[in-house]
């Protein structure tokens, strides 16, 4: 049995969300929860540390981890937090040079050799899905076996970085144990969802599928691949039931890229929820070409109150450049059907992609206002490592490959013909144009009558974010 600590790196909400920090999300790391559950099943002594949730800075996190006396510390990090992850690993090495540091997550998966070369603090990198790799890796480390025989890792041998052959993706996700929620301190009430993303507290998050068959140029699919795999409807229902009964959870946010990709599965899940009469609210994300009237009606009947759509642009040319494989008419139809079903439609947009101009940004802002969206969210185009856009960005504009700016909230790519100021001003103006309209105010007032406490909290946080956006111009200059 090995003593293992799994941790996120310490970070501030400002580091991750910038001027939107007040309304940022601070929910559990689902990757760590799944990995911890698998390692526990193998008999290992596993702990999870989430420093930001626990209000820990780096020193406090180091102290907490060292009190647990681990042999292995596994850290997960997206690109925006890779430097914080390296800092945590470096300080752990100073505290105890015998600790073996493991790094996993989307960044190391996208560019493993480059990351290991940049950060000697990491001993081993885990590429892609971590569960089966960890089950093989820990015994290999314990027994002194040759690590080069473990698939899906990146190591150093004789001063050189070595990437082992890739590990096949898991096919039967139902073989995984439920996430190890029992290892989280203060779960679920100690975790903060994003403003305007919930109606009932406490909230939990789930990812019930892996792999995305779509080919949007700005997405990095290296962790889970392109083949769509999923938990069965029965498995998902059992997770929801456990969260409801054992933890008092009253709302689920599904973080699947598009939970409606398999129509039969979502219909089966809704049927199970209807039969159970579980009073669980839920929200999810979908592609606009993956919903229909019958599906939306059943989703509404079983607690779904919001669907987020990756709309991205109001210009068909920009959508085609992104390889979204959707049309403006499909977007209009999906939003209309969602609204008619009584579900709140939420639109995600991106400014500053390849071939973006002032005119296409104007088209997108006007298109967003034309749609019957309740929530509008716009970010900056970010060519993440591992995405198709990462390799092509230099052809279309100025790309600053600073990993610390890659959170979609900071401008790191500037398309030809535009400036940073124009992109930031366009985002700010679009937010204000969308939200400072009578229809949006009326929708918020209706929400107060449905759920006064939650609605007022969401409104307060939303107003705080709008004020931050409005006054951020002077801070950016």
LINWO-V563920 format. One line per field, one symbol per residue. phi: phi as a letter, one per 40 degrees, with the letter a starting at -180 (. if undefined). psi: psi as a letter, one per 20 degrees, with the letter a starting at -180 (. if undefined). burial: + if it has 16 or more other ideal C-beta (glycine too) atoms within 10 Angstrom, else -. A space follows every 10 residues. Layout:
phi=???
psi=???
burial=???
This chain:
phi=.bcbbbaccc acccccbfcc dcbccbcccc cccccccccc ccgccbbbbb dcccfbcccc ccccccccfc cbbcbbacdc bccccccccc cccccacccc cbbbhccccc bcccccccbc cccabbbgcc ccccccccdc cccgcccccc cgbbbbbfgb cbbcdccdcc bbccccccdc dccccgcccc bbccdgbabb bcbbbbbbab gbccbdcccc bccbgbccba ccdccccccc ccccccbgcb abbccddacc dbcccccccc ccccccgccb cababacccb bacccccccc cbhcbabcbc cgacbcccdc ccgcfbbccc cdcccccccc cgbccbbbbb bgcdgcbdcc cccccccccc ccccbbbbbc cbccdgcccd cbdccbicbc ccdcbcbgbb cbbbcdgbbd dccccccccc dcccccbdcc cccccccccc adcccccccc cccccccccc ccdcccc
psi=pqppppqqqp qqhhhgicij hhjqqmrqoh ghgggggghg hijqopqppn gghjlpaggh ggggghhilq hpoppqprgh jhhhghgggg hhhhhoiipp pppaahghhg mgghghhhni hpgppppbpi ghghhhgghg ghikrohiip qkrprppljq pporqqpqqp hniiiqrqqm hiippjpiij qorqqjjrhp qqqqqqojrq poirlpiipo jhgiaippqq qrhgggghgg hghgghijpj qpopjqgnij goggghhggh gghghhkpmo qqraqrqhjj qrggghghgg hjipippppn ggqjphgggh hikhlrrhhh gggggghggh ijqpppppqp qkapjqrhgh ggggghghhh qlqhpppprq ponqpiqhhg hihhhiapoo lohiimjiiq oipoqpirrg ghgghggghg gghghlqhgg hghhghhhhg ngggghgggg hghggggggg jighhh.
burial=-+-+++++++ +-+-++++++ +++++-+++- ++++++++++ ---+-+++++ +++--+-+-- ++-+++---+ ++++++++++ ++++++++++ +++-----++ ++++++++++ ++--++--+- ++++++++++ ++++-+++-- +-----+--+ ++++++---- ---+--+-++ --+--+--++ +-++--++-- ++++++++++ ++++++++++ ++-+-+++++ +++++--+++ +-+-+++-++ --++--+-++ ++++-+++++ ++--++++++ -++----+-+ ++++++++++ +---++++++ -+++++++++ +++++--++- ++-+-+-+-+ +-+++-+++- +-++++++++ +++++++--+ +-+++-+++- +-++++++++ ++++++++++ --+--++-+- --+-++++++ +++++--+-+ -+++-+++-+ +--++----+ ---+--+--- ---++--++- ++--++-++- -+-----
